[in-house]
Amino acid sequence: MELTRENVAKIARLSRLSLSDEELDRFTEQLGEILDYVQLLNEVDTSGVEPMAHAGDLTNVFREDEPHPSLPRDQAFANAPKSDGKYFLVPPILETGE
């Protein structure tokens, strides 16, 4: 299927983009080149290539999840607009149905 100017205009409309005539022409050409390249990639024999999630090897870069002392309550509530010393007090956001 060849990409047409009408296809690009429809994609733009669905994306809520307002494109000028020059932009429609330019994007039709550019998107067509991208699709042609993807088609070229589809012709490559990948039958001996194992599927992968990432192009490079990944290792976990996060620190170990170890317990640490918590922030003391008085410090946690220090900047809270309202608290009762045990909980943060916030205005209700759901109706109670009463």
N, C-alpha and C positions, 0 to 999 in steps of 0.2 A: 504494500500500500504506500503510495507516495503522499507525502505531507503537502497539503494545499494551503493556500492563503486563507481559505474558508475554515480549515481545521484550526489554524492558529487564531483566527478571529473568534471561533467558538471557545477555544481554551481560554483566551483572554476574557471573554464575557463571563464564563463560569468562574474565573478567578477574580472577577470584579475589577479588571484592569481596563483602563481606557487607553488604547494605543492609536497613534497617528498612522496614516497610510505608510509613511516611511518606516515606522517601527514594525508594522505588520510585514512589510516586504523583507526587512532585515532579519526579523525573528523567524520568518518562514525559511529563509536561507540557512540561518544558523542552526535552527532545530533540525532541518533536513540533513545538514552535515553531521550532526550528532547521531541521528537515527541511522544514517548510512554507516557510521563508524561502529555502532552497536551491531548492525547487521554483519559487518565484517568480522567482529569478534565472535558472533554466533557461528561462523564458519570454521573456527579453529577447533581442531580435534582435542577434546579434553577428556576423552574416555579413560586415560591412564592417570588422571589428576584427581587426588583425593579432595573432597569438598572441605572447605575451611571457613571459619567465621571471620578471621582477620588475616591481613596480608603478612603480618609479622608475628613473631612469638610474643605472647603476653605473659607477664608474671604479675602476681598480686602486689600492688605498690602500697597497699594499706598496712598500717601497723597492726600488730596483734590486738585482738579485742580482749583486753584485760580489765578487770574491775579496778576502779579508783575511787577514792573518797568523793562523796558528793559535795556540792556547794551548800554551805550552811543555810538554813531557812531564812535567817535574818538578812543575809546577803542576797538571797534569791528574791525576797520580797522588797528589798530596798528601793527599787525603782518602779514597783508596781503601783498603778493608780489606786487600786483598792485591794485589800486582802484582809482576812480575819486572823492572820498569823499562822493559819494552817493551810488555807487554800487561796488561790487568786480569785477575786470576785469580779465577775464580768456581767454585763447586762444580758438578759435572756434574748436569744435570737429566734427561738421557735415559739409559736403560740401554744399555750397549754390546753386550748380547747374549752376553756371555762366560759 
